[in-house]
Amino acid sequence: MTEQPVWYEESLMNVRLPDINSASTSRRTFWLATGVAGLTGIFGVFGVSVAGASAAGLHRPDGMTLSTVETAVPGTAKDVPCDTSALVAELTKANRTNGGVLNLATNCAYTWPEPGADAAQTSNSSFPVIEKPITILGNGSTFAHGGELGFRILNVGAGGHLILKGFTIRGGDTSGPKPQPCPSPIDPEPGSGDGAGILVQPGGTADIEDSVITENESCGRGGGIANFGTTTLRDSVVSKNRAFVAGGGIYNAGELTIQGSRIENNTAKGTGKSGADGGGIANDGGGDASITSSQIAHNSASNDGGGLHNDGNATLLLDYSKVAGNKAARNGGGLFQGGATATVRNSTFSLDIAGLFDSRTWNLHDRGFLGNHARQGGAIYNDTGATLAVSRSRIIGNLASTRAGAGGIHNNNGTVTLTNNTLVSLNPPRNCVDVPGCGY
């Protein structure tokens, strides 16, 4: 991480933020006209905490409901030895009957050297598509790819309900022996290369808790997870995954809930001919994503949306979360907001490269932007025809690399208004371009 100058650190120490915890503001929301993207919220601008216990190192907020995994009845599970063949047999049996609960050996590495016997019917998965309710209690164990042939680890089909707890998914690979792009059908249908770690098909459900999804590579969308059904991720880590089309960590075109988790160090790689969107998460194809008490950090995209890419008539809620240290080659280091709806509350954006790209109409309320870096709009770039309203926010210590740019807000023939004691300060080479009332 680049060392910040003294003036940057001192500016953060000296900023006094307004009290935003009163009843009059804690439930405040701002929606714009129907069909237009809105960005809303209230939060402690530089003080959002996501630290705590669990595999993800994050905290579940009070009042959050228990997961399906947590309510599973002990004593009903089938014990599975540390033997991959035995596991495949039990999974196949559960999948062909009425489902079941499998209790895996502690800290075992279940490794597949090649796709399962039903690979031709399961889009190169390690075992048949899950079509029944199956619970896997991992006890720290791992599903891992151990051969040269490419295949995904898990595939949840219509009517299937996969529950994972205490588990690691590693090394799924839908790109074959040599990484190369593969065709993906039009949203919201999954393709053969989507979801190298876990693919959740339309009508399928996955509950993932206290688990790690890492080092998976998709030639399509969703290096770690591709969700076209319903997926919930709690107290988990999605890290070091890659996708060649979109969603290095997660691609969502269904219903996605993320709570108390970390999405970090994922890459939307792209190809030599075209870039890829959504290094951490790509929410697209009408997807509905809710992200709470989580961290999206150090992800990268070869196109737009280093941390998050929200487009394609999708809906995004980001609450009590941190977006930090992400990078996009084009627009939206932290968040790219395209033809979609976003609601952001109680969250901060910091140290993102390419800043926040706005091509629609937003309200920014009680937000913090610090240490972001882009070519023209270090914190925010407001494009032609877009309307941006900023209220009670702090935009401090951001940087634009071009002399004609603004470290704070660069307005390119759009409309920007600053109200309610918004502070735009210490953003070289200047705080704003074409923003009335901004301290230049």
Protein Blocks (a to p, Z undefined) as FASTA:
>chain_A
ZZddfklmmmmmmpccddfkbfklmmgccdddehiacdeddddfklccfbdedjkopacd
ehiacdfklmpcghiaccddddfklmmmmmmmmmmmnopaddddehiacddfbdcfklmm
noopabdcdfbdcdddfkopacddfbfbdcdfbdcdehiacddehiadehiafebjbdcd
ddddddfbdcfkgojlbccdehiacddehiacehiacfbeojlbccfbbcddehiacehi
acfkgojlbccfbdcddehiacehiacebpmkbccehjlbcceehiacddehiacehiac
fkeojlbcceehiacddehiacehiacfkeojlbccdddddddehiacehiahiaadfbd
cddehiadehiacfklmmbccdehiacddehiacehiacfbfklcfkbccehiacddeeh
iacehiafbfbehighiaZZ
